């Protein structure tokens, strides 16, 4: 039972870390291809 819990905990942590890495990498590549996004202009 404890080994199953440890396995699920490690799997969840890896899923979180790899998901964050994939999101960062996709944003990085997109910004390199299309350029940095412009800052939104405030009306007022």
C-alpha positions as CSV (number, residue, x, y, z in Angstrom):
1,X,0.0,0.0,0.0
2,X,2.8,2.4,0.9
3,X,4.7,1.6,-2.3
4,X,1.6,2.3,-4.3
5,X,1.2,5.7,-2.6
6,X,4.8,6.6,-3.2
7,X,4.5,5.6,-6.9
8,X,1.4,7.7,-7.4
9,X,3.1,10.7,-5.6
10,X,6.2,10.5,-7.8
11,X,4.1,10.1,-10.9
12,X,2.0,13.1,-10.0
13,X,5.1,15.2,-9.3
14,X,6.6,14.2,-12.6
15,X,3.4,14.9,-14.5
16,X,3.3,18.4,-12.9
17,X,6.9,19.1,-13.7
18,X,6.8,17.9,-17.3
19,X,3.5,19.7,-17.9
20,X,5.1,23.0,-16.7
21,X,8.2,22.3,-18.8
22,X,6.1,21.6,-21.9
23,X,4.1,24.8,-21.4
24,X,7.2,26.9,-20.9
25,X,8.9,25.4,-24.0
26,X,5.8,25.9,-26.2
27,X,5.6,29.6,-25.1
28,X,9.4,30.1,-25.7
29,X,9.3,28.6,-29.2
30,X,6.2,30.6,-30.1
31,X,7.8,33.8,-29.0
32,X,11.0,33.0,-30.9
33,X,9.0,32.4,-34.1
34,X,6.4,35.2,-33.8
35,X,8.3,37.7,-31.6
36,X,7.4,38.9,-28.1
37,X,3.8,39.9,-27.6
38,X,3.1,43.6,-27.4
39,X,2.1,45.1,-24.0
40,X,-1.6,45.9,-23.8
41,X,-2.4,49.6,-24.0
42,X,-4.6,51.0,-21.3
43,X,-7.4,53.3,-22.3
44,X,-7.7,56.4,-20.1
